């Protein structure tokens, strides 16, 4: 196992950028949450491998194509690069919920795939997200669940039933501060 590189896994919609009930379907609809881009850059500058893990069922539903998703991710990566950091990898589940795949959070398949590909133990890896499915996937994969109160986060916290050991932060910037200050 590679223990030399500290890793953080971050959800996209509601954590890095504003979520939409009708999905983020274009570069024009992708809007970063204030402080999130700088937070990812700070994590990167502090020596963390930053990996994004996101459900993108709108792809499976035909609401946009793979080229559009790539353009959205390119925009996000460029924003982080302009802030002096980098996103090391982006993993996504393209399937609609009815596909019942193993990679769609709350199932842990995407996180386990990340662990295999990067040869790392998830035991000390924070998985940051705004929805219960992010926290459930983290717990199922043996990672550290972290809830941010942006996006659906406040509703998720209010609903209760968070996995044991879940840490809660106001936003991605507050989480990054906890690791880098």
C-alpha positions as CSV (number, residue, x, y, z in Angstrom):
1,X,0.0,0.0,0.0
2,X,1.2,3.5,-0.9
3,X,1.2,5.5,2.4
4,X,3.5,8.2,1.2
5,X,0.9,10.3,-0.6
6,X,-2.0,11.6,1.5
7,X,-5.3,11.4,-0.4
8,X,-8.6,13.2,-0.2
9,X,-11.6,12.1,-2.2
10,X,-14.2,14.8,-2.9
11,X,-17.7,14.7,-4.2
12,X,-18.5,17.3,-7.0
13,X,-22.1,18.6,-7.1
14,X,-23.0,20.3,-3.8
15,X,-19.4,20.0,-2.5
16,X,-17.2,21.7,-5.1
17,X,-19.9,23.4,-7.2
18,X,-23.5,24.4,-6.7
19,X,-25.9,21.5,-7.3
20,X,-29.1,21.8,-9.4
21,X,-32.3,19.9,-9.1
22,X,-32.2,19.5,-12.9
23,X,-28.5,18.5,-12.9
24,X,-25.4,20.4,-14.0
25,X,-25.7,19.8,-17.8
26,X,-23.2,22.3,-19.3
27,X,-20.1,24.3,-18.6
28,X,-22.4,27.4,-18.3
29,X,-24.4,25.7,-15.5
30,X,-21.2,24.7,-13.5
31,X,-20.7,27.3,-10.8
32,X,-18.1,26.8,-8.0
33,X,-19.2,27.2,-4.4
34,X,-17.3,30.2,-3.0
35,X,-13.9,29.1,-1.5
36,X,-14.1,25.5,-2.9
37,X,-11.6,26.0,-5.8
38,X,-9.1,27.6,-3.4
39,X,-9.7,24.8,-0.9
40,X,-8.8,22.2,-3.5
41,X,-5.7,24.2,-4.4
42,X,-4.6,24.4,-0.7
43,X,-5.0,20.6,-0.3
44,X,-2.9,20.0,-3.4
45,X,-0.3,22.5,-2.3
46,X,-0.1,20.8,1.1
47,X,0.8,17.5,-0.6
48,X,-2.6,15.9,-0.8
49,X,-3.6,13.8,-3.8
50,X,-7.1,15.3,-4.7
51,X,-9.5,12.9,-6.4
52,X,-13.1,13.7,-7.4
53,X,-15.7,10.9,-7.1
54,X,-19.1,11.9,-8.5
55,X,-22.3,10.2,-9.5
56,X,-23.3,11.6,-13.0
57,X,-26.6,9.8,-13.7
58,X,-27.5,12.6,-16.1
59,X,-25.1,11.0,-18.5
60,X,-26.9,7.7,-18.3
61,X,-30.3,9.5,-18.6
62,X,-29.1,11.1,-21.9
63,X,-29.2,14.7,-20.6
64,X,-25.7,15.4,-21.9
65,X,-22.9,13.5,-23.6
66,X,-19.4,12.4,-22.5
67,X,-17.8,15.3,-24.3
68,X,-20.0,17.8,-22.3
69,X,-19.0,16.0,-19.0
70,X,-15.3,16.2,-20.0
71,X,-15.7,19.9,-20.8
72,X,-17.3,20.5,-17.3
73,X,-14.4,18.6,-15.7
74,X,-11.8,20.5,-17.7
75,X,-13.3,23.8,-16.6
76,X,-13.1,22.6,-12.9
77,X,-9.5,21.4,-13.3
78,X,-8.5,24.6,-15.0
79,X,-10.0,26.7,-12.2
80,X,-8.1,24.7,-9.6
81,X,-4.9,25.0,-11.7
82,X,-5.4,28.8,-11.8
83,X,-5.6,28.8,-8.0
84,X,-2.3,27.0,-7.9
85,X,-3.4,23.4,-7.3
86,X,-4.5,20.3,-9.2
87,X,-7.1,17.6,-9.3
88,X,-5.2,14.4,-9.7
89,X,-8.1,12.2,-10.9
90,X,-11.8,12.3,-11.6
91,X,-13.9,9.1,-11.2
92,X,-17.6,9.1,-12.1
93,X,-20.5,6.8,-12.3
94,X,-22.4,7.4,-15.5
95,X,-25.3,5.1,-14.7
96,X,-28.9,5.9,-13.8
97,X,-30.0,4.6,-10.4
98,X,-32.1,1.8,-12.0
99,X,-28.9,0.3,-13.5
100,X,-28.1,-1.0,-10.0
101,X,-24.4,-0.8,-10.7
102,X,-21.7,-1.2,-8.1
103,X,-20.0,2.2,-8.8
104,X,-23.0,4.5,-8.0
105,X,-22.8,5.9,-4.5
106,X,-24.0,4.9,-1.8
107,X,-22.4,1.7,-3.0
108,X,-18.6,1.7,-2.4
109,X,-17.5,0.4,-5.9
110,X,-16.2,3.8,-7.1
111,X,-14.1,4.3,-3.9
112,X,-12.8,0.7,-4.0
113,X,-11.8,1.2,-7.6
114,X,-9.9,4.4,-6.6
115,X,-8.1,2.4,-3.8
116,X,-7.2,-0.4,-6.3
117,X,-5.9,2.0,-9.0
118,X,-3.9,4.1,-6.6
119,X,-2.8,1.1,-4.4
120,X,-4.0,2.8,-1.2
121,X,-5.8,1.9,2.0
122,X,-8.9,4.0,2.4
123,X,-8.7,3.7,6.2
124,X,-7.2,7.2,6.7
125,X,-8.7,8.7,3.6
126,X,-11.4,11.4,4.0
127,X,-14.3,11.2,1.6
128,X,-16.0,14.6,1.5
129,X,-19.6,15.1,0.3
130,X,-22.9,16.8,1.0
131,X,-25.3,13.8,0.7
132,X,-26.0,10.7,2.8
133,X,-25.0,8.5,-0.2
134,X,-21.4,10.0,-0.1
135,X,-21.1,9.2,3.6
136,X,-22.6,5.8,3.2
137,X,-20.2,5.0,0.4
138,X,-17.2,6.2,2.5
139,X,-18.3,4.1,5.5
140,X,-18.9,1.0,3.3
141,X,-15.4,1.4,1.8
142,X,-13.7,1.8,5.2
143,X,-12.9,5.5,4.5
144,X,-13.5,8.5,6.8
145,X,-16.9,10.1,6.1
146,X,-16.9,13.9,6.0
147,X,-20.1,16.0,5.6
148,X,-20.0,19.6,4.3
149,X,-23.1,21.7,4.9
150,X,-23.2,23.1,1.4
151,X,-25.5,21.6,-1.3
152,X,-27.7,19.1,0.4
153,X,-25.4,19.0,3.5
154,X,-27.6,20.9,6.0
155,X,-30.6,18.7,5.1
156,X,-28.4,15.6,5.4
157,X,-27.2,16.6,8.8
158,X,-30.8,17.5,10.0
159,X,-32.1,14.1,8.8
160,X,-29.7,12.4,11.1
161,X,-28.4,8.8,10.9
162,X,-24.9,9.9,9.9
163,X,-22.4,7.0,9.8
164,X,-20.3,6.7,12.9
165,X,-17.3,9.0,13.0
166,X,-18.7,11.4,10.4
167,X,-16.9,14.8,10.7
168,X,-18.9,17.9,9.8
169,X,-17.6,21.1,8.3
170,X,-19.4,24.3,7.1
171,X,-17.9,23.9,3.6
172,X,-14.9,22.5,1.6
173,X,-12.8,25.5,2.7
174,X,-13.3,24.8,6.4
175,X,-12.4,21.1,5.8
176,X,-9.3,22.1,3.9
177,X,-8.3,24.5,6.7
178,X,-8.6,21.6,9.2
179,X,-5.9,19.6,7.3
180,X,-3.6,22.4,6.2
181,X,-3.4,24.8,9.1
